[in-house]
C-alpha cells in the first residue's frame, strides 16, 4: 500500500491543454473517487497515474517514488477497466493467474494467490469455467481478481460498472466497497455516476474541464458545495437554483421569491441589492400556505418517495415528499425551503458565499 501524490499535473495535446495543474493527495489506504461529466478529464488523469498516458508537466508519486518516467509494469499498480478484457479461451483461474505467469512466479505461489482472491470474491466455484459461462457481474469479479492477485500498492478502477444493469451495479458497488475494507489498498476510482461517488468514496474529487472544482468527503461535498456546478452535479435530483436579489434594511435581509418572503438576516455578509443564487435541495422543500407558489408539472412516484416537478416563474424546481400527497398536474401548490438548509452563491461567479 502507498499514498499517491499529484502536484501541478498538466496534460496537453498540441496547443490544447486538457488537464490544468492538478494537486491531489491520496492517503495510504484511502478510497478516492474522481467524478465529473463526460470530457472532464477523469479517465485521462487515471491513465496518467497508471502510466498509460504521458504527462506534459508536473509530478506523480506513488509511495516514495516519482513515477513520471516509469512504465506501467514498474509502477506497482493494478487497473480494472470498463470492459472486462478477459481471455475467452482461458478459464477463470487462468485469466486471474496470467500476469503472475508472465512474471514467471512460482507455481505454488500463483495457485495460493488465485485461491485467496477467488475466495474473497466468491469465485471459487467458477475457477474452471470460461468467461462465456459467466454473468456480467461474475466477469467483472474475475477482472477484479486479476488485479487483486498482483497485490499492488494501488488499485485503479476506470468506470468498471458502466456495462452492468442497474440492480447489478448496486450489488457490485457494495462488493467493491467491502473488498476495499478487507484489503485496505489505496484505490482511485473513476465514474460519471455521482451516486457511485457518494456511496463508495472516502474522498471525492469533482472535476470539470480539467480543473478541480472541489475535494472533500461525500457528505461535505453534498452539504457544502463550493459552487453552483458542484451543487448541481452532486445530488439526485439536482439542487434547485433560484436567481434573486437581496433586500437589506439594517440588520434585516431577505429575498422575495414567487410570493414568498425568505429571511436571510442571519447572513450578515449579504448586501442590499446583491445578486445571488439560492440553492435548495429537493428534500428541503415542504408544503405551506405562504411559500413559493407554482404549478405541478410532473409527478414521479419512486415507491418510497414522490418527486414533484413544479413550474415556478418560468423555471422548474423539484421537491421530494415521503408522504403520498395526491398531487395532480396543473395543481397550484406553495413550497417553503428549510431556512437551515439554504445555500447561497454569488450569481456572477457561482462561488459559494460563506
N, C-alpha and C positions, 0 to 999 in steps of 0.2 A: 504494500500500500504506500501511497505517497500523495503529497499535496501537488496541485497544479497551479503555476503562477504565470499569468499573462500580462505583459507590460507593453503598452504603446503599440499594439499589434495592428498592422496595416496590410491590406491586400489590394493590389491594383491590376487591372487588365489593360495594358497600354496606358493611356492617359486617364482612364476611368478608375477612380478609387471606390471600392465596394465595401471595404472594412476600414473604419476610420479611428485608428488609435485607441483600441480597446484595452482596458485594465480590469482584470478579473482575478480574484483569489479564491481558489477552491481548496478547502481544508482536507487533510487526510481523512478518508472515510466518509466524506460528505457526498450527498446525492444532489447534484445541481442540474436544473432543467433550463435549457436555452429555449425560449419561446418567443414567437412573433409571427407575423403574417408571411405568406409566401414571398420570397425575394428579399427578406430582411437580412440575410447573411448567416443564419444559424448553422445550416449544413456546411457552408464554406468554412466557418470557424471550427466546426468539429473536424473537418477533413484536414485543416491546418494543424490541429492538435495531434491528429493521427499521423501526419506526415504524408498524406495523400495529395495535399495541395501545398505548393510552395508559399512562403511568406515574402512580402515586399520589404517590410522592416518591422522592428520590434523584437520581442523575446518571448519564447515559450520554455518554461522549465517544468520538468516532472521530477519530483523529489529534489535532489541537489544537483541535477544535471540540466544544462541548457541543451535542448534537443533540436534547435533550429535546423541543423545540418545533418541530423541523424535520419537514416531511412526508417520506414515504419517498423521493420522487423527488429530494430535495435532500441525502440522506444519503450518496450515492455508494456504495451497496451493491447487490448483485445476489442475488436469492433463488431457490433451486431447491426446488420443493415436492414433496410426496409424490406428488401427481397431476401428470402432465406438463403438463396445461393447454395443449396445443398447438392452434393454429387448424387444424381439419380441412380447410378449403378452401384453405389456403396450403401451398406447397412447403416443404421443409426450409430452403432458402435464405431464403424469405420470412419464415418463422417466426423464424429467427435474426436477421434484419435489422429486424424490426418496431419494436422500441424505438428503434433508431437512426433509422429513418424518421420516427418520431413527433417526434424531436428536430430533424428537418429537416437531418440531417447530409449532407455532400457525398456524392453517389452513388459516386464512385470510392473514397472512404474506407470507405463501407459495404461495398462489394464486397471491398476488401482485408481488412477485419476479419473478414468472414464466411469468406472463403477461408482465412485464417490459423487461425481457430477450427476450421473443418472439417478442416483438415489435422492439427491437434493431436488431434482426437477421432476421426479415421478416418472422417469423414462425407463426404469429397469425392465418392465415387461416388454418394451418395444425395441430393445437393443439389436435384435436380429431382424427387424423389419427394414424395408426400403422406404424412402420418402413418399413414394406413391401410395403407400398403405397407411399414411398418417393424415390426421386432420390438420387444418391450418395452424391451430394452437400448438399441436404437438410438433409440427415442423419448426415453429418459432422457438419452442423449447430446445430442440436439437441445435438450432443456431446459437442459442444462449449457452448450451452445454459445450459447444465447440470453443466458445470464448472462455468459459469457466475453467476447463481443463488446463489451460495455459497458465493459470494462476498469475494473472498480470497485476501490475501496480494500479492500472486504471482501466475501467470499462467505458467504452463509448457506444452509445445507442443512437442510431440515426432513424428516427420515426419508425420503430420496429412494429408498431401495432396498426399502421395505416391500412394494411391489406386485410385486416380481420373484421368480422361483423361486430355490431355494437355490443352484444352480450359477451362475446369472447374478448373484446377489448377490455371490458370491465374486469373480467376474470384475470387476464394477463397483467393488467395494472397491479392487481393485488399480488400476483405471483412474483413480479419483478421487485416490488417493494419488499415483500417478505424475503426474497433472495438477498437483497441488499442488507437487510437486517441480520441475516445469518452470516454473510461473508464480510460485511463492513468494508468493502472495497470502494475506493474513490470512483464515483460514477458521474459521467457527463451525458445527459440525455437530451436529445433534440425532438421537439414536437411543435406543431402549429395549434394543437388542441389545448386550450387553456384549462380545461377540466383535468386532463392528464397532468399538466403542470401543477395545478393546485393540490391534487390528491397525492402526488408522488414525491414532490421535492422537499428537501431540507431548505434549499435556497433557489429562488427563481431569478433568472437574468432575462429581462424583457428587452428585445431588440427591435429596432425599426430602421430600415435603410442603412444598415451597417453601423448604427450608433446604439449605445446602451441607453435606454430610457429610464430603467430603474433596476436595482438589485436589492433583494430582500427576501425574508421568509414569505411563504404563501399568504398568511393572514396579514402580514404587514403591507404587502403589495395590494391586497384586496381592501384593507381598511384605510390605508393611507397612500393612495395612488399619487405619484409625483406629478402627473399631468393628465390632461384630458385623453391622450392616447392610451395610456395605461389604464385609466378608469374605464374607458370604453372597451378595451380589449380583454381585460381580466374581469370575469363575471359573466354568467349566462342565466337569464337575459342580461344584456349590457346595461350599464348605468344610464339613467335618463339625464340628458343635458338640456338645461334651460337657460337661454341668454336673457339677461335682465340688467337693471341699473339700480345701484344702491341709492337710497334716500336717507340722509342723516340730519338729525336735529339735536345738536348737543351730544348727550350720551346715548341717545336712541338712534338705532339704524334698522332699516327694514327694506324689503322689496315687495312690490305688488306683482303677483303672477296670476293671470286669469281669474281675477276677482278675489284672490287670497292674499291676506296680509301675513308675510313671513318675517318674524322678528329676528334680526341679526345683531342686536345690541351687544351681545357678548363678544362680538368680533370688533374690537376697538381699532384694528388697523384699517378697517374699511373707511373710505372717504365718500363724501357726498357726490353723487352723480358718477361714481366709479362704475365702469362697465365690467361685469363679471359673468361667469357661467356657474350656475348651480348644478351640482351633481347629486343625484338622488338614486340610490339603489331601488330596484322594484319592490324588494321586501320591506322597504322603509316607507311605503305609502299606505295610508289607511283611509277608509271611507269616513267622510264627515259632512256636516251641513255647511261649513264655512271654508272648505278647501278650494283647490284649483278646479275650476269647472271644465268639463269636457264631455265628449260623447263616446260611448263604447263603439269601437270599430271592429275588433276581432276578439273572440273568446277561445282560449286554447286550454282545454282540460288535460292535465297530465296524469291524473289519478290522485296523487297526494296533494296536488295544488291546482289552482286555476290561474293561468296567465291571461291578463286582460290588457289589450292594447287600446289606449284611449287617445282620441284626437283632441289636442288642446291648442287652440290658437294657431292652427296650421301645422303643428308638429305633433308627432306621435310619442306617447310615453307608455311604458309598460308597468303594470302593477301585479304583484303576486299575492294571492289570498289562499290561506289554508281552509277557510270556511267556504262552503259551496254556495255562494250567492247566486241567485237565479238571474244573472245578467242577460240582457238581450241587445243585439246590435242596434245602434241608434239611441239607446237609453242614455239620458243625461245623468252623470254622477259627479261627485266632488271628491277630490283626493287631497289629503294633508300629509306633508312629509314629517318624519320624526325629527324634531329640532336638534337632537343629539347626533344625528347621522346625516347632516347636510355637508357636502363637500363644496368648497368654493375655489374656483380657478380664475385666474386673470383671463379675460376674454381674448385679449390680443395675443398673448404668449402661450396660453394654455397651461401655464405652470400653476401648481397648487399654491394657494395663499395660506400661510400658517401664522 
